[in-house]
Amino acid sequence: MVEHALDWVGRQWRSEIEGVAWEASPARLGGPELGNMLQQAVDALDLGILVLAPTGRIMYYNKAYARLRSLAPGALLGHPVEALDRRRRVRELLRTGTLPPERATSDDRRVHQETIIPLWEGGRLRGVVVVVSPIAVRAESGNDEGRRRALPPGSHDSPWPARYTFADIIGHSPALVQARELARQAAQGGSSVLIVGESGTGKELFAHAVHTASPRHRRPFVPVDCSAIPRELLESELFGYAPGAFTGAAREGKAGKFELAQGGTIFLDEIGEMPLEMQAKLLRVLQERQLIRVGGVTSQSVTCSVIAATNRDLEALVAQGRFRRDLLYRLDVVRIEVPPLRERPEDVPLLVAHYWERKSLDLGRAAQLSAEALRVLESYPWPGNVRELVNVVERVLVASVKPVIEPADLPAAVQAEGVGRVRRFPLFHLGTVVEEAERRTLERALRQSQGNRNKAAQLVGLSRASFYRKLKAYGLLQGDRDMISLRPPL
């Protein structure tokens, strides 16, 4: 069925295949030779291709689709499509045989058109092909202007666009998948969102992604670092000031960040650092949805959505009298907890590969990372989280002139911590390593879902029956009790 689907894709986008001799007719090839050629051809397309069985199982996806959805190659093969996302349109087709319409979306690095194609044979549905075709591409330079989306004329009305999407949030660990799914749901509503997590975990990426996937994505995304603005200037920065409000004020006055964000999203980063007296003024604006410029007399309506982020324990600050409880309630409608990197070690190889490729292109370096060096990076606890990982990748590429990076080429701090951890573990047969990783993932999913097996099964992308079989196989079930509940956290 996969070869049939890929053959159809190849004939439809024949002119767009790069570097593959498609003129070699598939009809003259057979067996593995045909399958290899089709796979190479479809992987060469700048189109995301997903092939589903009539049952909804994932049969194949190409490199472009894996890149767009931040998936590891082959990681979800055989899993139900629900493990990928909540594709109601695909499920509707599989259930009713009715073809849903095409739609445009910007839920990745490209603004693209998603087309669903049923494959019929003899009146029976043989499978489904989902084609993600680019409409416009985002630039990927190092400055803000270069990162703005190159959209069709008139498609973006804001000089303050968000720069990142959910495709920039790399990883497939259960905790990150849960946070990403909650963020996707939050993007469709207008409720306030509070993003919490340690420094360097990627809270700002989540804020950008929520805005980009929201109905407000064509409107401004205005970030405010509450810790970087002096307290005497914070009110005028947020709410603006009227003409002649104070000595040195602009003659025509100035719009604040809330006004600039009208119709879009304002992102209040480091909200835990906001002075207490300013919190009261912010709360009034959020409650009344009205603001008055500093020195002004007329009120203006506030129509933007609010996303706040912090690495502080706001509940503890409330108990200490340093953060208003009523403001916390106003901000904390949807809470997204971004897990630290040490709690999702299975994401380290994906992150290293992603940033290694990006920094190699930026720096013009072609060095490779050895398997031993990668094991050291996987074992390192990453106290600085993803931000530290990006720094280490760039530092290694800049400092080394060797074609292959070994553990000795890594920063001293990483060697000291990571190498010691690697040596504490014996070498395993590959099958044993895979089993251990699978067991750890199941345990982490159960903890993340607080023992809810159905939710844990969804987190790891398995059906309920398959999840139970895995639990039994690894000795994680004992009657009606999960053995995981008796084990100390990893």
C-alpha positions as CSV (number, residue, x, y, z in Angstrom):
1,M,0.0,0.0,0.0
2,V,2.9,2.4,0.8
3,E,4.5,1.8,-2.6
4,H,1.1,2.4,-4.3
5,A,0.8,5.7,-2.4
6,L,4.4,6.8,-3.1
7,D,3.9,5.9,-6.8
8,W,0.9,8.2,-6.9
9,V,2.8,11.0,-5.1
10,G,5.7,10.7,-7.5
11,R,3.4,11.0,-10.6
12,Q,1.7,14.0,-9.2
13,W,4.8,16.0,-8.3
14,R,7.2,14.5,-10.9
15,S,8.6,17.9,-11.9
16,E,9.5,18.8,-8.4
17,I,11.7,15.8,-7.6
18,E,15.3,16.8,-7.1
19,G,18.4,14.6,-7.7
20,V,16.5,11.4,-8.5
21,A,16.2,9.9,-12.0
22,W,12.4,9.6,-12.1
23,E,12.6,9.0,-15.8
24,A,13.6,5.4,-14.9
25,S,10.0,4.1,-15.1
26,P,8.7,2.5,-11.9
27,A,7.0,-0.1,-14.2
28,R,10.4,-1.4,-15.2
29,L,11.5,-1.8,-11.6
30,G,10.4,-4.2,-9.0
31,G,10.7,-5.3,-5.4
32,P,13.2,-3.5,-3.2
33,E,14.6,-1.6,-6.1
34,L,11.2,0.0,-6.8
35,G,10.7,0.8,-3.1
36,N,14.1,2.3,-2.7
37,M,13.7,4.5,-5.7
38,L,10.2,5.7,-4.7
39,Q,11.4,6.5,-1.2
40,Q,14.4,8.5,-2.5
41,A,12.2,10.4,-4.9
42,V,9.6,11.3,-2.3
43,D,12.2,12.3,0.3
44,A,13.7,14.7,-2.3
45,L,10.4,16.6,-2.5
46,D,10.0,19.9,-0.5
47,L,6.6,18.5,0.4
48,G,5.5,16.8,3.6
49,I,4.0,13.4,2.8
50,L,2.1,11.3,5.3
51,V,0.6,7.9,4.3
52,L,-2.1,6.3,6.5
53,A,-3.6,2.8,6.3
54,P,-7.4,2.5,6.2
55,T,-7.4,1.8,9.9
56,G,-5.7,5.1,10.6
57,R,-2.3,3.6,11.3
58,I,0.8,5.6,10.2
59,M,2.5,3.7,7.4
60,Y,5.0,6.2,6.2
61,Y,6.1,9.8,6.3
62,N,9.0,11.5,4.4
63,K,11.8,13.6,5.6
64,A,10.0,16.9,4.9
65,Y,7.0,15.8,7.0
66,A,9.3,14.7,9.8
67,R,11.0,18.1,9.7
68,L,7.8,20.1,9.7
69,R,6.3,18.1,12.6
70,S,9.5,17.8,14.6
71,L,9.4,14.0,14.5
72,A,12.3,11.5,14.6
73,P,12.5,9.5,11.3
74,G,10.3,6.4,11.6
75,A,9.5,7.0,15.3
76,L,5.7,6.8,14.8
77,L,5.4,4.1,12.2
78,G,2.7,1.7,13.1
79,H,1.1,4.0,15.6
80,P,-2.4,5.4,15.3
81,V,-2.7,8.8,13.7
82,E,-4.0,10.1,17.1
83,A,-0.4,9.7,18.3
84,L,0.6,12.4,15.9
85,D,-2.2,14.9,16.6
86,R,-6.0,15.2,16.8
87,R,-6.5,15.0,13.0
88,R,-10.3,15.2,13.0
89,R,-10.4,15.7,9.2
90,V,-8.5,12.5,8.6
91,R,-10.6,10.6,11.0
92,E,-13.7,12.0,9.3
93,L,-12.5,10.7,6.0
94,L,-11.7,7.2,7.4
95,R,-15.0,7.0,9.1
96,T,-17.4,8.4,6.5
97,G,-15.5,8.3,3.2
98,T,-16.2,12.0,2.7
99,L,-13.3,14.1,1.5
100,P,-12.7,17.2,3.7
101,P,-11.7,20.4,1.9
102,E,-8.2,21.7,1.7
103,R,-7.0,24.3,4.2
104,A,-4.2,26.7,4.8
105,T,-2.3,26.7,8.1
106,S,0.9,28.2,9.5
107,D,1.5,25.7,12.3
108,D,5.1,25.1,11.3
109,R,8.1,26.9,9.7
110,R,6.1,27.2,6.5
111,V,2.8,28.7,5.6
112,H,1.4,25.7,3.8
113,Q,-1.6,24.1,2.2
114,E,-2.7,20.7,3.6
115,T,-4.4,18.4,1.2
116,I,-6.0,15.0,2.1
117,I,-6.2,12.5,-0.7
118,P,-8.0,9.2,-0.4
119,L,-6.7,6.2,-2.4
120,W,-9.5,4.2,-3.7
121,E,-9.3,0.8,-5.4
122,G,-12.2,-1.3,-6.5
123,G,-14.6,0.9,-4.5
124,R,-12.6,0.4,-1.3
125,L,-10.4,2.8,0.6
126,R,-6.9,1.5,0.4
127,G,-5.3,4.4,2.4
128,V,-4.9,8.1,2.8
129,V,-2.1,10.5,1.7
130,V,-1.7,13.8,3.5
131,V,0.3,16.3,1.4
132,V,1.7,19.5,3.0
133,S,2.7,21.9,0.2
134,P,4.5,25.2,0.9
135,I,2.8,28.5,0.0
136,A,5.5,30.7,1.5
137,V,8.7,30.1,3.4
138,R,10.1,31.8,6.4
139,A,13.6,33.3,6.3
140,E,16.1,31.8,8.7
141,S,18.7,34.4,9.3
142,G,20.1,35.4,12.7
143,N,18.3,38.8,13.0
144,D,14.7,39.5,13.7
145,E,14.0,40.9,10.3
146,G,15.3,37.8,8.6
147,R,13.2,35.5,10.8
148,R,9.9,37.2,9.9
149,R,7.7,35.2,7.6
150,A,7.9,35.9,3.9
151,L,4.1,35.9,3.5
152,P,2.1,36.8,0.4
153,P,1.3,40.6,0.1
154,G,-1.4,41.7,2.5
155,S,-1.4,38.5,4.4
156,H,0.3,40.0,7.5
157,D,-0.7,43.3,9.0
158,S,1.8,43.6,11.8
159,P,5.4,44.9,12.1
160,W,5.6,42.8,15.2
161,P,5.2,39.2,14.0
162,A,6.0,36.1,16.1
163,R,9.2,34.4,14.9
164,Y,8.7,30.8,16.1
165,T,6.1,28.1,15.7
166,F,5.5,24.6,17.2
167,A,8.0,23.2,14.7
168,D,10.7,25.0,16.6
169,I,9.9,23.1,19.8
170,I,12.0,20.0,19.4
171,G,11.3,16.8,21.2
172,H,9.0,13.9,21.7
173,S,9.3,13.1,25.4
174,P,5.9,12.6,27.1
175,A,6.3,15.8,29.3
176,L,7.1,18.0,26.3
177,V,4.4,16.4,24.1
178,Q,1.8,17.1,26.8
179,A,3.0,20.8,27.2
180,R,2.9,21.2,23.4
181,E,-0.6,19.8,23.1
182,L,-1.9,22.0,25.9
183,A,-0.3,25.0,24.1
184,R,-2.0,24.1,20.8
185,Q,-5.3,24.0,22.6
186,A,-4.7,27.3,24.4
187,A,-3.9,28.9,21.0
188,Q,-7.4,28.4,19.9
189,G,-8.9,30.3,22.8
190,G,-8.5,33.8,24.1
191,S,-7.8,33.0,27.7
192,S,-4.7,34.2,29.5
193,V,-1.8,31.8,29.4
194,L,1.0,31.4,32.1
195,I,4.1,29.6,31.0
196,V,6.3,28.4,33.8
197,G,9.7,26.7,33.7
198,E,13.4,27.0,34.5
199,S,15.5,29.5,32.6
200,G,16.6,28.3,29.2
201,T,13.8,25.7,28.7
202,G,12.2,27.6,25.8
203,K,9.3,29.5,27.4
204,E,9.5,32.2,24.8
205,L,9.3,29.7,22.0
206,F,6.0,28.4,23.5
207,A,4.7,32.0,23.7
208,H,5.6,32.7,20.0
209,A,4.1,29.3,18.9
210,V,0.8,29.9,20.8
211,H,0.4,33.2,19.0
212,T,1.4,31.9,15.6
213,A,-1.1,29.0,15.8
214,S,-3.9,31.3,17.1
215,P,-6.6,33.1,15.1
216,R,-4.6,36.3,15.9
217,H,-1.5,35.2,14.1
218,R,-1.7,38.0,11.5
219,R,-1.8,40.6,14.3
220,P,1.1,41.9,16.5
221,F,3.0,39.8,18.9
222,V,4.6,42.3,21.3
223,P,7.2,40.9,23.9
224,V,7.9,42.8,27.1
225,D,10.8,41.8,29.4
226,C,9.5,43.0,32.8
227,S,12.9,42.5,34.4
228,A,14.8,44.6,31.9
229,I,12.7,47.9,32.2
230,P,13.4,50.2,35.1
231,R,10.4,50.4,37.4
232,E,10.0,54.1,36.9
233,L,9.6,53.6,33.1
234,L,7.6,50.4,33.2
235,E,4.2,52.0,33.4
236,S,4.8,54.3,30.4
237,E,6.3,51.4,28.4
238,L,3.2,49.2,29.0
239,F,0.5,51.8,28.8
240,G,2.1,54.7,26.9
241,Y,2.0,58.4,27.8
242,A,0.0,61.5,26.7
243,P,1.6,64.6,25.1
244,G,3.5,66.6,27.7
245,A,3.0,64.0,30.4
246,F,6.5,64.6,31.9
247,T,9.7,66.5,31.1
248,G,11.4,65.1,28.1
249,A,8.2,63.3,26.8
250,A,7.6,63.3,23.1
251,R,5.4,66.2,22.0
252,E,2.9,63.8,20.3
253,G,2.9,61.3,23.2
254,K,3.7,57.6,22.8
255,A,1.7,54.4,22.5
256,G,2.5,51.7,25.0
257,K,3.0,48.0,24.4
258,F,-0.7,47.2,25.1
259,E,-1.7,49.6,22.4
260,L,0.8,48.2,19.9
261,A,-0.5,44.7,20.6
262,Q,-4.2,45.6,19.9
263,G,-5.9,42.6,18.2
264,G,-2.9,40.4,18.8
265,T,-0.9,39.2,21.8
266,I,1.2,40.8,24.5
267,F,3.9,38.6,26.0
268,L,4.9,39.6,29.6
269,D,8.2,37.8,30.1
270,E,9.7,37.5,33.6
271,I,6.3,38.5,35.1
272,G,7.6,37.5,38.6
273,E,10.0,40.4,38.5
274,M,7.3,43.1,38.1
275,P,7.2,45.6,41.1
276,L,4.3,45.2,43.4
277,E,2.9,48.6,42.8
278,M,2.9,48.0,39.0
279,Q,1.1,44.7,39.5
280,A,-2.0,46.6,40.8
281,K,-2.1,48.8,37.7
282,L,-1.7,45.8,35.4
283,L,-4.5,43.9,37.2
284,R,-6.8,46.8,36.7
285,V,-6.1,46.9,33.0
286,L,-6.6,43.1,32.7
287,Q,-9.9,43.3,34.7
288,E,-11.4,46.3,33.1
289,R,-9.9,45.8,29.6
290,Q,-9.4,49.6,29.6
291,L,-6.2,51.6,29.9
292,I,-5.3,55.3,30.4
293,R,-2.0,56.6,29.2
294,V,0.3,58.2,31.8
295,G,-0.8,61.8,32.1
296,G,-3.9,61.1,30.0
297,V,-7.6,61.5,30.8
298,T,-9.3,59.3,28.2
299,S,-9.5,55.5,28.4
300,Q,-8.9,53.1,25.5
301,S,-10.1,49.5,25.2
302,V,-7.6,46.7,25.4
303,T,-8.4,43.8,23.0
304,C,-5.1,41.8,23.0
305,S,-4.6,38.4,24.5
306,V,-2.1,38.0,27.3
307,I,0.7,35.5,27.7
308,A,3.0,35.7,30.8
309,A,6.1,33.6,31.6
310,T,8.3,33.2,34.6
311,N,11.0,31.0,36.1
312,R,9.9,31.9,39.6
313,D,7.5,30.1,42.0
314,L,4.7,32.6,41.9
315,E,2.8,30.8,44.7
316,A,5.8,31.2,47.0
317,L,6.0,34.9,46.0
318,V,2.3,35.3,46.9
319,A,3.0,33.7,50.3
320,Q,5.9,36.2,50.8
321,G,3.7,39.1,49.9
322,R,5.7,39.9,46.8
323,F,3.1,38.9,44.1
324,R,-0.6,39.7,44.1
325,R,-2.8,36.7,44.5
326,D,-5.6,38.2,42.4
327,L,-3.1,39.0,39.6
328,L,-1.9,35.4,39.7
329,Y,-5.6,34.2,39.3
330,R,-6.0,36.6,36.4
331,L,-2.9,35.4,34.5
332,D,-3.0,31.7,35.5
333,V,-6.1,30.6,33.4
334,V,-4.1,28.1,31.3
335,R,-0.8,27.0,32.8
336,I,1.8,25.4,30.6
337,E,4.7,23.8,32.4
338,V,7.8,23.5,30.3
339,P,10.0,20.6,31.6
340,P,13.7,21.1,32.2
341,L,16.0,19.2,29.8
342,R,17.3,16.9,32.6
343,E,13.8,15.4,32.8
344,R,13.6,14.6,29.1
345,P,17.0,13.1,28.2
346,E,15.4,11.3,25.3
347,D,15.1,14.7,23.6
348,V,18.8,15.5,23.8
349,P,19.8,13.6,20.6
350,L,17.1,15.4,18.6
351,L,18.1,18.8,19.9
352,V,21.7,18.2,19.3
353,A,21.1,17.0,15.7
354,H,18.8,20.0,15.1
355,Y,21.1,22.7,16.3
356,W,24.2,20.9,15.1
357,E,22.8,21.1,11.5
358,R,21.7,24.7,11.9
359,K,25.0,26.0,13.5
360,S,27.1,24.0,11.0
361,L,25.3,25.9,8.2
362,D,25.6,29.2,9.9
363,L,29.3,28.7,10.6
364,G,30.3,26.9,7.5
365,R,31.6,23.9,9.4
366,A,31.2,20.2,8.4
367,A,32.4,18.5,11.6
368,Q,30.6,15.3,12.7
369,L,29.8,14.3,16.3
370,S,31.1,10.9,17.4
371,A,28.8,8.4,19.1
372,E,30.9,8.6,22.2
373,A,30.6,12.3,22.4
374,L,26.9,12.1,21.9
375,R,26.6,9.7,24.8
376,V,28.4,12.2,27.0
377,L,26.0,15.0,25.9
378,E,23.1,12.7,26.7
379,S,24.4,12.0,30.1
380,Y,25.1,15.6,31.0
381,P,22.3,17.1,33.3
382,W,22.1,20.4,31.4
383,P,21.5,22.9,34.3
384,G,21.2,25.6,31.7
385,N,18.7,23.6,29.7
386,V,18.2,24.1,25.9
387,R,19.9,27.5,26.0
388,E,23.1,25.8,27.4
389,L,22.9,23.0,24.8
390,V,22.8,25.5,21.9
391,N,25.8,27.3,23.4
392,V,27.8,24.1,23.8
393,V,27.0,23.1,20.2
394,E,28.1,26.4,18.8
395,R,31.2,26.5,21.0
396,V,32.4,23.1,19.9
397,L,31.9,23.9,16.2
398,V,33.8,27.2,16.6
399,A,36.7,25.8,18.6
400,S,37.4,22.5,16.9
401,V,39.1,22.0,13.5
402,K,38.8,18.2,13.6
403,P,36.4,16.4,11.2
404,V,35.0,14.2,14.1
405,I,34.3,15.6,17.5
406,E,35.3,13.3,20.4
407,P,34.5,13.6,24.1
408,A,37.8,15.3,24.7
409,D,36.7,18.1,22.4
410,L,33.7,19.0,24.5
411,P,33.8,21.8,27.1
412,A,35.5,20.8,30.4
413,A,32.4,21.2,32.5
414,V,30.5,18.8,30.1
415,Q,33.3,16.3,30.2
416,A,33.6,16.4,34.0
417,E,29.9,15.7,34.6
418,G,28.9,13.8,31.5
419,V,31.8,11.4,31.2
420,G,31.5,10.4,34.8
421,R,27.9,9.6,34.3
422,V,28.5,7.5,31.2
423,R,31.1,5.4,33.0
424,R,28.7,4.5,35.8
425,F,26.6,2.6,33.3
426,P,27.8,-0.7,31.7
427,L,27.7,-1.2,28.0
428,F,24.5,-2.9,26.8
429,H,23.5,-4.8,23.8
430,L,21.5,-2.6,21.4
431,G,18.3,-4.5,22.2
432,T,18.8,-4.0,25.9
433,V,19.4,-0.3,25.5
434,V,16.1,0.1,23.5
435,E,14.2,-1.9,26.1
436,E,15.6,0.2,28.9
437,A,14.7,3.4,27.1
438,E,11.2,2.1,26.4
439,R,10.7,1.1,30.0
440,R,11.9,4.5,31.3
441,T,9.5,6.3,28.9
442,L,6.6,4.2,30.1
443,E,7.5,4.9,33.7
444,R,7.8,8.7,33.0
445,A,4.5,8.7,31.2
446,L,2.7,7.1,34.1
447,R,4.2,9.6,36.5
448,Q,3.4,12.5,34.2
449,S,-0.3,11.4,34.0
450,Q,-0.4,10.7,37.8
451,G,-1.2,7.1,37.2
452,N,-3.9,7.6,34.6
453,R,-3.2,4.8,32.2
454,N,-5.4,6.1,29.3
455,K,-3.7,9.5,29.4
456,A,-0.2,7.8,29.7
457,A,-1.0,5.7,26.6
458,Q,-1.9,8.8,24.7
459,L,1.4,10.5,25.8
460,V,3.5,7.6,24.4
461,G,1.4,7.2,21.2
462,L,0.0,3.7,21.9
463,S,-3.4,2.2,22.0
464,R,-4.7,1.2,25.4
465,A,-4.3,-2.5,24.6
466,S,-0.7,-2.0,23.4
467,F,0.1,0.1,26.4
468,Y,-1.1,-2.6,28.8
469,R,0.9,-5.2,27.0
470,K,4.0,-3.1,27.3
471,L,3.4,-2.5,31.0
472,K,2.9,-6.3,31.6
473,A,6.0,-7.1,29.5
474,Y,8.2,-4.8,31.6
475,G,6.7,-5.9,34.9
476,L,5.1,-2.6,35.6
477,L,1.7,-4.1,36.4
478,Q,0.8,-6.1,39.6
479,G,-2.9,-6.8,39.7
480,D,-4.6,-3.4,39.7
481,R,-1.6,-1.5,41.0
482,D,1.1,0.0,38.9
483,M,4.6,-1.1,40.0
484,I,5.8,2.3,38.9
485,S,4.0,3.7,42.0
486,L,6.4,1.7,44.2
487,R,9.6,2.9,42.4
488,P,11.5,6.1,43.3
489,P,11.5,8.8,40.6
490,L,14.3,8.5,38.0
